Amino acid sequence: MMNYPVTFQDVVKPYYVTILRDGYIPYLKNPTTVYIQNQTLSSLSYISCQTISAGHHVTDTQSQGDVLIQSGANVTFDATGDILLDKGFSVALGASFEAK
């Protein structure tokens, strides 16, 4: 497998990147439910789905822990249904968070 460095400049946000492989059809999955726990979000993150649950213990299938959006991060939760922010979810001063 070869790695190719790529630099994107002057790209308007939000933007989407599709990575192709010869002989394969691109695959896109829009999940119905996303669970976020035991995570620190520290950069640009855009999560699109039906329902989002974020907090210390929102599912039994992942390690328990708080969810922190760090200072300087830019995070968007885009859900067609519910966005559930539970105990243990926090946004640091200087971070950008949007729920829509």
SULNORJO-V171348 format. One record per pair of residues at least 6 apart in sequence whose ideal C-beta (glycine too) atoms are under 6 Angstrom apart, sorted by the first residue. I is the first residue (numbers start at 1). J is the second residue. D is the distance in Angstrom with one decimal. If there is no record, write none. Layout:
# SULNORJO-V171348
i = (I I)
j = (J J)
d = (D D)
This chain:
# SULNORJO-V171348
i = (14 18 20 31 32 33 34 34 34 35 35 35 36 36 37 37 37 38 38 39 40 40 41 41 41 42 42 43 44 45 46 47 48 49 50 50 51 51 51 52 52 52 53 54 54 54 55 55 55 55 56 56 56 57 58 66 67 68 69 69 69 69 70 71 71 71 73 74 75 76 77 77 78 83 91)
j = (46 26 26 49 50 51 47 49 52 53 58 59 54 67 58 62 65 63 65 67 68 70 69 73 75 70 73 73 74 75 76 77 78 79 80 81 79 81 82 77 79 83 84 67 85 89 86 87 88 89 66 87 88 64 86 88 89 90 75 91 95 97 92 92 94 95 95 96 97 98 83 99 100 99 97)
d = (5.7 5.3 6.0 4.8 4.5 4.7 5.9 4.8 5.0 5.2 5.0 4.1 4.2 5.4 5.3 5.4 6.0 4.6 3.0 5.3 4.9 6.0 4.9 5.3 5.2 4.4 5.2 5.9 4.9 4.6 4.9 5.4 4.4 5.9 5.2 4.6 5.9 4.4 5.0 4.9 5.1 5.0 4.4 4.8 5.7 5.0 2.7 5.5 4.6 4.7 5.2 5.5 2.7 4.8 5.6 4.0 4.8 5.5 5.1 4.5 4.5 5.3 5.4 4.5 3.5 5.4 4.8 4.4 5.1 4.7 5.3 4.8 5.4 4.8 4.7)
